Structures are given as structure tokens and as C-alpha cells.
């Protein structure tokens, strides 16, 4: 049995890029980032599995 975990689809903040971020800034999603990843699993004609970590959608930092 194999288990693939692409990570969490939960939004997060990057405090290194915006160290002054406060609780009031989190009332909107303006500072929240995300990287929506998933694992694609294929099986070839010999039964061998290949996997690939792909990004469905990603929100980059908007600071600066």
C-alpha cells in the first residue's frame, strides 16, 4: 500500500515577507497565501506506478 500526501490546502501567512502583519490584517484574505497541490498517479502497461506532484493553483505573496 502506498500513501501520497500533497500537503494542506489551508491558507497561510509568510511572516518573513511581512513581519509587521497583525491580527487585524487577517480579517481579510489579502495577506493569506495558498498553494493547491495534488498528486497524479499513473500506471504503465507493466503495472509500475509513477507519481507527479502538480500545482492546481497558487497565490504568491503581494508584498513590496
N, CA, C and O atoms as a Tripos MOL2 file, in Angstrom:
@<TRIPOS>MOLECULE
protein
  256   255    64     0     0
PROTEIN
NO_CHARGES

@<TRIPOS>ATOM
      1 N           0.8460   -1.1700    0.0000 N.3       1 UNK1
      2 CA          0.0000    0.0000    0.0000 C.3       1 UNK1
      3 C           0.8970    1.2400    0.0000 C.2       1 UNK1
      4 O           1.9220    1.2730    0.6800 O.2       1 UNK1
      5 N           0.5110    2.2290   -0.7460 N.am      2 UNK2
      6 CA          1.2330    3.4980   -0.7970 C.3       2 UNK2
      7 C           0.3020    4.6240   -0.3830 C.2       2 UNK2
      8 O          -0.9040    4.5880   -0.6300 O.2       2 UNK2
      9 N           0.8850    5.6070    0.2440 N.am      3 UNK3
     10 CA          0.1200    6.7740    0.6860 C.3       3 UNK3
     11 C           0.8210    8.0190    0.1510 C.2       3 UNK3
     12 O           2.0320    8.1700    0.3050 O.2       3 UNK3
     13 N           0.0610    8.9020   -0.4740 N.am      4 UNK4
     14 CA          0.6130   10.1420   -1.0210 C.3       4 UNK4
     15 C          -0.0700   11.3180   -0.3420 C.2       4 UNK4
     16 O          -1.2980   11.4020   -0.3180 O.2       4 UNK4
     17 N           0.7230   12.2220    0.2070 N.am      5 UNK5
     18 CA          0.1890   13.3930    0.8910 C.3       5 UNK5
     19 C           0.7500   14.6500    0.2110 C.2       5 UNK5
     20 O           1.9190   14.9830    0.4090 O.2       5 UNK5
     21 N          -0.0650   15.3470   -0.5830 N.am      6 UNK6
     22 CA          0.4210   16.5400   -1.2790 C.3       6 UNK6
     23 C           0.4890   17.7740   -0.3850 C.2       6 UNK6
     24 O           0.9220   18.8340   -0.8370 O.2       6 UNK6
     25 N           0.0770   17.6590    0.8490 N.am      7 UNK7
     26 CA          0.0930   18.8130    1.7520 C.3       7 UNK7
     27 C          -1.3080   19.3070    2.0260 C.2       7 UNK7
     28 O          -2.2920   18.6630    1.6660 O.2       7 UNK7
     29 N          -1.3860   20.4420    2.6590 N.am      8 UNK8
     30 CA         -2.6590   21.0120    3.0780 C.3       8 UNK8
     31 C          -3.1130   22.0980    2.1150 C.2       8 UNK8
     32 O          -2.2900   22.8170    1.5510 O.2       8 UNK8
     33 N          -4.4210   22.2160    1.9270 N.am      9 UNK9
     34 CA         -4.9720   23.2860    1.1110 C.3       9 UNK9
     35 C          -5.3960   24.4610    1.9880 C.2       9 UNK9
     36 O          -6.2180   25.2810    1.5790 O.2       9 UNK9
     37 N          -4.8350   24.5400    3.1880 N.am     10 UNK10
     38 CA         -5.1500   25.6150    4.1150 C.3      10 UNK10
     39 C          -4.3250   26.8570    3.7730 C.2      10 UNK10
     40 O          -3.1400   26.7520    3.4560 O.2      10 UNK10
     41 N          -4.9430   28.0070    3.8360 N.am     11 UNK11
     42 CA         -4.2210   29.2560    3.5910 C.3      11 UNK11
     43 C          -3.2340   29.5060    4.7210 C.2      11 UNK11
     44 O          -3.4080   29.0030    5.8310 O.2      11 UNK11
     45 N          -2.1950   30.2860    4.4350 N.am     12 UNK12
     46 CA         -1.1590   30.5660    5.4190 C.3      12 UNK12
     47 C          -0.6120   31.9640    5.2030 C.2      12 UNK12
     48 O          -0.9110   32.6020    4.1940 O.2      12 UNK12
     49 N           0.1920   32.4450    6.1520 N.am     13 UNK13
     50 CA          0.8760   33.7280    6.0100 C.3      13 UNK13
     51 C           2.3770   33.4820    6.0300 C.2      13 UNK13
     52 O           2.8470   32.5040    6.6120 O.2      13 UNK13
     53 N           3.1190   34.3660    5.3970 N.am     14 UNK14
     54 CA          4.5740   34.2970    5.3900 C.3      14 UNK14
     55 C           5.0890   35.4730    6.2060 C.2      14 UNK14
     56 O           5.2240   36.5820    5.6880 O.2      14 UNK14
     57 N           5.3740   35.2360    7.4630 N.am     15 UNK15
     58 CA          5.8000   36.3180    8.3600 C.3      15 UNK15
     59 C           7.1860   36.8440    8.0290 C.2      15 UNK15
     60 O           7.5220   37.9580    8.4300 O.2      15 UNK15
     61 N           8.0010   36.0830    7.3140 N.am     16 UNK16
     62 CA          9.3130   36.5860    6.8980 C.3      16 UNK16
     63 C           9.1550   37.6930    5.8590 C.2      16 UNK16
     64 O           9.9520   38.6310    5.8360 O.2      16 UNK16
     65 N           8.1440   37.5980    5.0050 N.am     17 UNK17
     66 CA          7.9280   38.6150    3.9820 C.3      17 UNK17
     67 C           7.1490   39.8100    4.5120 C.2      17 UNK17
     68 O           7.2420   40.9020    3.9500 O.2      17 UNK17
     69 N           6.3940   39.6280    5.5680 N.am     18 UNK18
     70 CA          5.6200   40.7210    6.1590 C.3      18 UNK18
     71 C           5.6290   40.5870    7.6840 C.2      18 UNK18
     72 O           4.6250   40.1910    8.2750 O.2      18 UNK18
     73 N           6.7730   40.9180    8.3330 N.am     19 UNK19
     74 CA          6.9040   40.7140    9.7800 C.3      19 UNK19
     75 C           6.0130   41.6250   10.6170 C.2      19 UNK19
     76 O           5.8390   41.3740   11.8090 O.2      19 UNK19
     77 N           5.4460   42.6730   10.0270 N.am     20 UNK20
     78 CA          4.5860   43.5880   10.7840 C.3      20 UNK20
     79 C           3.1210   43.1930   10.7350 C.2      20 UNK20
     80 O           2.2690   43.9150   11.2530 O.2      20 UNK20
     81 N           2.8170   42.0580   10.1190 N.am     21 UNK21
     82 CA          1.4390   41.5910    9.9880 C.3      21 UNK21
     83 C           0.8240   41.3990   11.3650 C.2      21 UNK21
     84 O           1.4120   40.7510   12.2310 O.2      21 UNK21
     85 N          -0.3570   41.9610   11.5640 N.am     22 UNK22
     86 CA         -1.0550   41.8500   12.8390 C.3      22 UNK22
     87 C          -2.3760   41.1360   12.6920 C.2      22 UNK22
     88 O          -2.7970   40.8070   11.5830 O.2      22 UNK22
     89 N          -3.0300   40.8970   13.8120 N.am     23 UNK23
     90 CA         -4.3140   40.1900   13.7810 C.3      23 UNK23
     91 C          -5.3620   40.9200   12.9540 C.2      23 UNK23
     92 O          -6.1820   40.2800   12.2960 O.2      23 UNK23
     93 N          -5.3480   42.2350   12.9770 N.am     24 UNK24
     94 CA         -6.3410   42.9880   12.2000 C.3      24 UNK24
     95 C          -6.1480   42.7760   10.6930 C.2      24 UNK24
     96 O          -7.1060   42.8710    9.9260 O.2      24 UNK24
     97 N          -4.9130   42.4890   10.2690 N.am     25 UNK25
     98 CA         -4.6540   42.2240    8.8510 C.3      25 UNK25
     99 C          -5.2720   40.9090    8.3890 C.2      25 UNK25
    100 O          -5.4830   40.7110    7.1930 O.2      25 UNK25
    101 N          -5.5600   40.0170    9.3170 N.am     26 UNK26
    102 CA         -6.0920   38.7030    8.9580 C.3      26 UNK26
    103 C          -7.6110   38.6930    8.8190 C.2      26 UNK26
    104 O          -8.2040   37.6410    8.5770 O.2      26 UNK26
    105 N          -8.2450   39.8570    8.9720 N.am     27 UNK27
    106 CA         -9.6990   39.9390    8.8150 C.3      27 UNK27
    107 C         -10.1170   39.7730    7.3610 C.2      27 UNK27
    108 O         -11.2580   39.4030    7.0850 O.2      27 UNK27
    109 N          -9.2100   40.0420    6.4290 N.am     28 UNK28
    110 CA         -9.4710   39.8150    5.0080 C.3      28 UNK28
    111 C          -8.4540   38.7970    4.4990 C.2      28 UNK28
    112 O          -7.4910   38.4870    5.2010 O.2      28 UNK28
    113 N          -8.6490   38.2820    3.3100 N.am     29 UNK29
    114 CA         -7.7390   37.2820    2.7540 C.3      29 UNK29
    115 C          -6.5890   37.9050    1.9620 C.2      29 UNK29
    116 O          -5.8530   37.1850    1.2890 O.2      29 UNK29
    117 N          -6.4230   39.2120    2.0290 N.am     30 UNK30
    118 CA         -5.4080   39.9060    1.2410 C.3      30 UNK30
    119 C          -3.9920   39.3880    1.5020 C.2      30 UNK30
    120 O          -3.1820   39.3080    0.5790 O.2      30 UNK30
    121 N          -3.6910   39.0380    2.7530 N.am     31 UNK31
    122 CA         -2.3430   38.5910    3.1130 C.3      31 UNK31
    123 C          -2.2060   37.0760    3.1760 C.2      31 UNK31
    124 O          -1.1200   36.5690    3.4590 O.2      31 UNK31
    125 N          -3.2860   36.3440    2.9160 N.am     32 UNK32
    126 CA         -3.2450   34.8960    3.0390 C.3      32 UNK32
    127 C          -2.8560   34.2650    1.7110 C.2      32 UNK32
    128 O          -3.4110   34.6060    0.6670 O.2      32 UNK32
    129 N          -1.9130   33.3560    1.7540 N.am     33 UNK33
    130 CA         -1.3890   32.6890    0.5650 C.3      33 UNK33
    131 C          -1.9060   31.2550    0.5120 C.2      33 UNK33
    132 O          -2.4350   30.7440    1.4990 O.2      33 UNK33
    133 N          -1.7550   30.6180   -0.6260 N.am     34 UNK34
    134 CA         -2.0740   29.2080   -0.7300 C.3      34 UNK34
    135 C          -1.3240   28.5830   -1.8850 C.2      34 UNK34
    136 O          -0.9550   29.2620   -2.8430 O.2      34 UNK34
    137 N          -1.1040   27.3040   -1.7890 N.am     35 UNK35
    138 CA         -0.5070   26.5220   -2.8500 C.3      35 UNK35
    139 C          -1.2790   25.2100   -2.9110 C.2      35 UNK35
    140 O          -1.0680   24.3140   -2.0940 O.2      35 UNK35
    141 N          -2.1700   25.1080   -3.8810 N.am     36 UNK36
    142 CA         -3.0610   23.9580   -4.0000 C.3      36 UNK36
    143 C          -2.3850   22.8840   -4.8550 C.2      36 UNK36
    144 O          -2.3580   22.9740   -6.0830 O.2      36 UNK36
    145 N          -1.8510   21.8880   -4.1980 N.am     37 UNK37
    146 CA         -1.1080   20.8280   -4.8840 C.3      37 UNK37
    147 C          -1.8780   19.5170   -4.8170 C.2      37 UNK37
    148 O          -2.7040   19.3070   -3.9290 O.2      37 UNK37
    149 N          -1.5890   18.6340   -5.7800 N.am     38 UNK38
    150 CA         -2.1850   17.3010   -5.7810 C.3      38 UNK38
    151 C          -1.1900   16.3310   -6.4000 C.2      38 UNK38
    152 O          -0.2470   16.7390   -7.0790 O.2      38 UNK38
    153 N          -1.4070   15.0600   -6.1630 N.am     39 UNK39
    154 CA         -0.5320   14.0170   -6.6890 C.3      39 UNK39
    155 C          -1.2510   13.3060   -7.8240 C.2      39 UNK39
    156 O          -2.3850   12.8510   -7.6700 O.2      39 UNK39
    157 N          -0.5810   13.2160   -8.9610 N.am     40 UNK40
    158 CA         -1.1040   12.4450  -10.0820 C.3      40 UNK40
    159 C          -0.4000   11.0920  -10.0740 C.2      40 UNK40
    160 O           0.8290   11.0200  -10.0510 O.2      40 UNK40
    161 N          -1.1860   10.0300  -10.0940 N.am     41 UNK41
    162 CA         -0.6400    8.6710  -10.0830 C.3      41 UNK41
    163 C          -1.0640    7.9850  -11.3740 C.2      41 UNK41
    164 O          -2.2520    7.8990  -11.6830 O.2      41 UNK41
    165 N          -0.0850    7.5000  -12.1200 N.am     42 UNK42
    166 CA         -0.3410    6.7660  -13.3660 C.3      42 UNK42
    167 C           0.2290    5.3590  -13.2450 C.2      42 UNK42
    168 O           1.1890    5.1280  -12.5100 O.2      42 UNK42
    169 N          -0.3630    4.4350  -13.9620 N.am     43 UNK43
    170 CA          0.1370    3.0670  -14.0030 C.3      43 UNK43
    171 C           0.4380    2.7140  -15.4420 C.2      43 UNK43
    172 O          -0.4160    2.8710  -16.3150 O.2      43 UNK43
    173 N           1.6760    2.2260  -15.7030 N.am     44 UNK44
    174 CA          2.0290    1.8760  -17.0710 C.3      44 UNK44
    175 C           1.5420    0.4530  -17.3960 C.2      44 UNK44
    176 O           0.9200   -0.2000  -16.5580 O.2      44 UNK44
    177 N           1.8250   -0.0120  -18.6010 N.am     45 UNK45
    178 CA          1.3540   -1.3260  -19.0510 C.3      45 UNK45
    179 C           1.9300   -2.4760  -18.2320 C.2      45 UNK45
    180 O           1.3570   -3.5660  -18.2070 O.2      45 UNK45
    181 N           3.0600   -2.2430  -17.5610 N.am     46 UNK46
    182 CA          3.6990   -3.2730  -16.7330 C.3      46 UNK46
    183 C           3.2420   -3.2220  -15.2740 C.2      46 UNK46
    184 O           3.7190   -3.9990  -14.4470 O.2      46 UNK46
    185 N           2.3300   -2.3210  -14.9600 N.am     47 UNK47
    186 CA          1.8300   -2.2070  -13.5980 C.3      47 UNK47
    187 C           2.6450   -1.2910  -12.7070 C.2      47 UNK47
    188 O           2.3200   -1.1270  -11.5310 O.2      47 UNK47
    189 N           3.6930   -0.6920  -13.2430 N.am     48 UNK48
    190 CA          4.5270    0.2260  -12.4670 C.3      48 UNK48
    191 C           3.8050    1.5570  -12.2720 C.2      48 UNK48
    192 O           3.2070    2.0900  -13.2060 O.2      48 UNK48
    193 N           3.8660    2.0860  -11.0560 N.am     49 UNK49
    194 CA          3.2530    3.3700  -10.7640 C.3      49 UNK49
    195 C           4.2860    4.4840  -10.8990 C.2      49 UNK49
    196 O           5.4400    4.3500  -10.4910 O.2      49 UNK49
    197 N           3.8370    5.5680  -11.4770 N.am     50 UNK50
    198 CA          4.6430    6.7890  -11.4990 C.3      50 UNK50
    199 C           3.8100    7.8820  -10.8430 C.2      50 UNK50
    200 O           2.5860    7.9160  -10.9740 O.2      50 UNK50
    201 N           4.4900    8.7640  -10.1440 N.am     51 UNK51
    202 CA          3.7860    9.8390   -9.4450 C.3      51 UNK51
    203 C           4.3890   11.1810   -9.8230 C.2      51 UNK51
    204 O           5.5590   11.2830  -10.1940 O.2      51 UNK51
    205 N           3.5590   12.2020   -9.7180 N.am     52 UNK52
    206 CA          3.9950   13.5650  -10.0200 C.3      52 UNK52
    207 C           3.2310   14.5230   -9.1160 C.2      52 UNK52
    208 O           2.0050   14.4620   -9.0280 O.2      52 UNK52
    209 N           3.9630   15.4060   -8.4480 N.am     53 UNK53
    210 CA          3.3390   16.4310   -7.6130 C.3      53 UNK53
    211 C           3.0670   17.6420   -8.4980 C.2      53 UNK53
    212 O           3.9950   18.2210   -9.0630 O.2      53 UNK53
    213 N           1.8020   18.0260   -8.6200 N.am     54 UNK54
    214 CA          1.3870   19.1140   -9.5000 C.3      54 UNK54
    215 C           0.7320   20.2260   -8.6940 C.2      54 UNK54
    216 O           0.2180   19.9880   -7.6010 O.2      54 UNK54
    217 N           0.7510   21.4270   -9.2300 N.am     55 UNK55
    218 CA          0.1080   22.5710   -8.5910 C.3      55 UNK55
    219 C          -1.1490   22.9220   -9.3650 C.2      55 UNK55
    220 O          -1.0960   23.2080  -10.5620 O.2      55 UNK55
    221 N          -2.2780   22.8990   -8.6730 N.am     56 UNK56
    222 CA         -3.5560   23.2710   -9.2800 C.3      56 UNK56
    223 C          -3.6700   24.7850   -9.3770 C.2      56 UNK56
    224 O          -4.0330   25.3270  -10.4200 O.2      56 UNK56
    225 N          -3.3550   25.4610   -8.2780 N.am     57 UNK57
    226 CA         -3.4230   26.9270   -8.2440 C.3      57 UNK57
    227 C          -2.5330   27.3930   -7.0990 C.2      57 UNK57
    228 O          -2.4150   26.7210   -6.0740 O.2      57 UNK57
    229 N          -1.9070   28.5530   -7.2880 N.am     58 UNK58
    230 CA         -1.0300   29.0770   -6.2550 C.3      58 UNK58
    231 C          -1.1780   30.5880   -6.1680 C.2      58 UNK58
    232 O          -1.2480   31.2700   -7.1910 O.2      58 UNK58
    233 N          -1.2260   31.0980   -4.9770 N.am     59 UNK59
    234 CA         -1.3010   32.5320   -4.7370 C.3      59 UNK59
    235 C           0.0360   32.9690   -4.1750 C.2      59 UNK59
    236 O           0.4510   32.5040   -3.1140 O.2      59 UNK59
    237 N           0.7080   33.8560   -4.8780 N.am     60 UNK60
    238 CA          2.0220   34.3340   -4.4510 C.3      60 UNK60
    239 C           1.8530   35.5330   -3.5290 C.2      60 UNK60
    240 O           0.7880   36.1480   -3.4680 O.2      60 UNK60
    241 N           2.9160   35.8470   -2.8200 N.am     61 UNK61
    242 CA          2.9110   36.9910   -1.9070 C.3      61 UNK61
    243 C           2.7380   38.2820   -2.6890 C.2      61 UNK61
    244 O           3.2290   38.4150   -3.8100 O.2      61 UNK61
    245 N           2.0320   39.2340   -2.0830 N.am     62 UNK62
    246 CA          1.7470   40.5240   -2.7340 C.3      62 UNK62
    247 C           2.4530   41.6670   -2.0220 C.2      62 UNK62
    248 O           2.0140   42.8130   -2.1160 O.2      62 UNK62
    249 N           3.5260   41.3820   -1.3200 N.am     63 UNK63
    250 CA          4.1800   42.4030   -0.5180 C.3      63 UNK63
    251 C           5.2490   43.1210   -1.3410 C.2      63 UNK63
    252 O           5.7730   42.5850   -2.3170 O.2      63 UNK63
    253 N           5.5560   44.3440   -0.9210 N.am     64 UNK64
    254 CA          6.6580   45.0660   -1.5450 C.3      64 UNK64
    255 C           6.2200   46.1830   -2.4290 C.2      64 UNK64
    256 O           7.0570   46.8710   -3.0150 O.2      64 UNK64
@<TRIPOS>BOND
     1     1     2 1
     2     2     3 1
     3     3     4 2
     4     3     5 am
     5     5     6 1
     6     6     7 1
     7     7     8 2
     8     7     9 am
     9     9    10 1
    10    10    11 1
    11    11    12 2
    12    11    13 am
    13    13    14 1
    14    14    15 1
    15    15    16 2
    16    15    17 am
    17    17    18 1
    18    18    19 1
    19    19    20 2
    20    19    21 am
    21    21    22 1
    22    22    23 1
    23    23    24 2
    24    23    25 am
    25    25    26 1
    26    26    27 1
    27    27    28 2
    28    27    29 am
    29    29    30 1
    30    30    31 1
    31    31    32 2
    32    31    33 am
    33    33    34 1
    34    34    35 1
    35    35    36 2
    36    35    37 am
    37    37    38 1
    38    38    39 1
    39    39    40 2
    40    39    41 am
    41    41    42 1
    42    42    43 1
    43    43    44 2
    44    43    45 am
    45    45    46 1
    46    46    47 1
    47    47    48 2
    48    47    49 am
    49    49    50 1
    50    50    51 1
    51    51    52 2
    52    51    53 am
    53    53    54 1
    54    54    55 1
    55    55    56 2
    56    55    57 am
    57    57    58 1
    58    58    59 1
    59    59    60 2
    60    59    61 am
    61    61    62 1
    62    62    63 1
    63    63    64 2
    64    63    65 am
    65    65    66 1
    66    66    67 1
    67    67    68 2
    68    67    69 am
    69    69    70 1
    70    70    71 1
    71    71    72 2
    72    71    73 am
    73    73    74 1
    74    74    75 1
    75    75    76 2
    76    75    77 am
    77    77    78 1
    78    78    79 1
    79    79    80 2
    80    79    81 am
    81    81    82 1
    82    82    83 1
    83    83    84 2
    84    83    85 am
    85    85    86 1
    86    86    87 1
    87    87    88 2
    88    87    89 am
    89    89    90 1
    90    90    91 1
    91    91    92 2
    92    91    93 am
    93    93    94 1
    94    94    95 1
    95    95    96 2
    96    95    97 am
    97    97    98 1
    98    98    99 1
    99    99   100 2
   100    99   101 am
   101   101   102 1
   102   102   103 1
   103   103   104 2
   104   103   105 am
   105   105   106 1
   106   106   107 1
   107   107   108 2
   108   107   109 am
   109   109   110 1
   110   110   111 1
   111   111   112 2
   112   111   113 am
   113   113   114 1
   114   114   115 1
   115   115   116 2
   116   115   117 am
   117   117   118 1
   118   118   119 1
   119   119   120 2
   120   119   121 am
   121   121   122 1
   122   122   123 1
   123   123   124 2
   124   123   125 am
   125   125   126 1
   126   126   127 1
   127   127   128 2
   128   127   129 am
   129   129   130 1
   130   130   131 1
   131   131   132 2
   132   131   133 am
   133   133   134 1
   134   134   135 1
   135   135   136 2
   136   135   137 am
   137   137   138 1
   138   138   139 1
   139   139   140 2
   140   139   141 am
   141   141   142 1
   142   142   143 1
   143   143   144 2
   144   143   145 am
   145   145   146 1
   146   146   147 1
   147   147   148 2
   148   147   149 am
   149   149   150 1
   150   150   151 1
   151   151   152 2
   152   151   153 am
   153   153   154 1
   154   154   155 1
   155   155   156 2
   156   155   157 am
   157   157   158 1
   158   158   159 1
   159   159   160 2
   160   159   161 am
   161   161   162 1
   162   162   163 1
   163   163   164 2
   164   163   165 am
   165   165   166 1
   166   166   167 1
   167   167   168 2
   168   167   169 am
   169   169   170 1
   170   170   171 1
   171   171   172 2
   172   171   173 am
   173   173   174 1
   174   174   175 1
   175   175   176 2
   176   175   177 am
   177   177   178 1
   178   178   179 1
   179   179   180 2
   180   179   181 am
   181   181   182 1
   182   182   183 1
   183   183   184 2
   184   183   185 am
   185   185   186 1
   186   186   187 1
   187   187   188 2
   188   187   189 am
   189   189   190 1
   190   190   191 1
   191   191   192 2
   192   191   193 am
   193   193   194 1
   194   194   195 1
   195   195   196 2
   196   195   197 am
   197   197   198 1
   198   198   199 1
   199   199   200 2
   200   199   201 am
   201   201   202 1
   202   202   203 1
   203   203   204 2
   204   203   205 am
   205   205   206 1
   206   206   207 1
   207   207   208 2
   208   207   209 am
   209   209   210 1
   210   210   211 1
   211   211   212 2
   212   211   213 am
   213   213   214 1
   214   214   215 1
   215   215   216 2
   216   215   217 am
   217   217   218 1
   218   218   219 1
   219   219   220 2
   220   219   221 am
   221   221   222 1
   222   222   223 1
   223   223   224 2
   224   223   225 am
   225   225   226 1
   226   226   227 1
   227   227   228 2
   228   227   229 am
   229   229   230 1
   230   230   231 1
   231   231   232 2
   232   231   233 am
   233   233   234 1
   234   234   235 1
   235   235   236 2
   236   235   237 am
   237   237   238 1
   238   238   239 1
   239   239   240 2
   240   239   241 am
   241   241   242 1
   242   242   243 1
   243   243   244 2
   244   243   245 am
   245   245   246 1
   246   246   247 1
   247   247   248 2
   248   247   249 am
   249   249   250 1
   250   250   251 1
   251   251   252 2
   252   251   253 am
   253   253   254 1
   254   254   255 1
   255   255   256 2
@<TRIPOS>SUBSTRUCTURE
     1 UNK1         2 RESIDUE 1 A UNK
     2 UNK2         6 RESIDUE 1 A UNK
     3 UNK3        10 RESIDUE 1 A UNK
     4 UNK4        14 RESIDUE 1 A UNK
     5 UNK5        18 RESIDUE 1 A UNK
     6 UNK6        22 RESIDUE 1 A UNK
     7 UNK7        26 RESIDUE 1 A UNK
     8 UNK8        30 RESIDUE 1 A UNK
     9 UNK9        34 RESIDUE 1 A UNK
    10 UNK10       38 RESIDUE 1 A UNK
    11 UNK11       42 RESIDUE 1 A UNK
    12 UNK12       46 RESIDUE 1 A UNK
    13 UNK13       50 RESIDUE 1 A UNK
    14 UNK14       54 RESIDUE 1 A UNK
    15 UNK15       58 RESIDUE 1 A UNK
    16 UNK16       62 RESIDUE 1 A UNK
    17 UNK17       66 RESIDUE 1 A UNK
    18 UNK18       70 RESIDUE 1 A UNK
    19 UNK19       74 RESIDUE 1 A UNK
    20 UNK20       78 RESIDUE 1 A UNK
    21 UNK21       82 RESIDUE 1 A UNK
    22 UNK22       86 RESIDUE 1 A UNK
    23 UNK23       90 RESIDUE 1 A UNK
    24 UNK24       94 RESIDUE 1 A UNK
    25 UNK25       98 RESIDUE 1 A UNK
    26 UNK26      102 RESIDUE 1 A UNK
    27 UNK27      106 RESIDUE 1 A UNK
    28 UNK28      110 RESIDUE 1 A UNK
    29 UNK29      114 RESIDUE 1 A UNK
    30 UNK30      118 RESIDUE 1 A UNK
    31 UNK31      122 RESIDUE 1 A UNK
    32 UNK32      126 RESIDUE 1 A UNK
    33 UNK33      130 RESIDUE 1 A UNK
    34 UNK34      134 RESIDUE 1 A UNK
    35 UNK35      138 RESIDUE 1 A UNK
    36 UNK36      142 RESIDUE 1 A UNK
    37 UNK37      146 RESIDUE 1 A UNK
    38 UNK38      150 RESIDUE 1 A UNK
    39 UNK39      154 RESIDUE 1 A UNK
    40 UNK40      158 RESIDUE 1 A UNK
    41 UNK41      162 RESIDUE 1 A UNK
    42 UNK42      166 RESIDUE 1 A UNK
    43 UNK43      170 RESIDUE 1 A UNK
    44 UNK44      174 RESIDUE 1 A UNK
    45 UNK45      178 RESIDUE 1 A UNK
    46 UNK46      182 RESIDUE 1 A UNK
    47 UNK47      186 RESIDUE 1 A UNK
    48 UNK48      190 RESIDUE 1 A UNK
    49 UNK49      194 RESIDUE 1 A UNK
    50 UNK50      198 RESIDUE 1 A UNK
    51 UNK51      202 RESIDUE 1 A UNK
    52 UNK52      206 RESIDUE 1 A UNK
    53 UNK53      210 RESIDUE 1 A UNK
    54 UNK54      214 RESIDUE 1 A UNK
    55 UNK55      218 RESIDUE 1 A UNK
    56 UNK56      222 RESIDUE 1 A UNK
    57 UNK57      226 RESIDUE 1 A UNK
    58 UNK58      230 RESIDUE 1 A UNK
    59 UNK59      234 RESIDUE 1 A UNK
    60 UNK60      238 RESIDUE 1 A UNK
    61 UNK61      242 RESIDUE 1 A UNK
    62 UNK62      246 RESIDUE 1 A UNK
    63 UNK63      250 RESIDUE 1 A UNK
    64 UNK64      254 RESIDUE 1 A UNK
